């Protein structure tokens, strides 16, 4: 039985700034109004990253907008949120982040069945010439695809 998987938010900026080496899917610890706000699409991953604090993986800088009908018990939009990973996964990622130039960034927030999950990636920062090469390759692919479409 396949579970329904719906992407709620993506971090497109991370795809431009980083080269992804490994991907993981993690749970995220949320309060009630955060869940409702995420389901309404009020999440922004642009400046978010993962830090390892006291043996835990913590999502820092993720903005989850306030839930409109939350009332007085609403959540703080930019609070740190704990990621739910196995201890071995946390230790493995934390040891790789100790290497020079590696970081862990969130790439997407997805709804898997009724669960909200976050896709994270171990990433290495791109330099300016790498970014230019990626843009050049994307442009060439787009032009080639357009030429094939025009020939038909």
Buried (B, 14 or more C-beta within 10 A) or exposed (E): EEEEEEEBBBBEEBBEBBEBEEEBEBBBEBBEBBBBBBBEEBBBBEEBBBBBEEEBBBBBBBBBBBBEEBEEEBBEBBEBBBBBBEEEBBEBBBEBBEEEEBBBBBBBBBBEEEEBBBBBBBBBEBEEEBEEEBEEEEEEEEEEEEEEEEEE
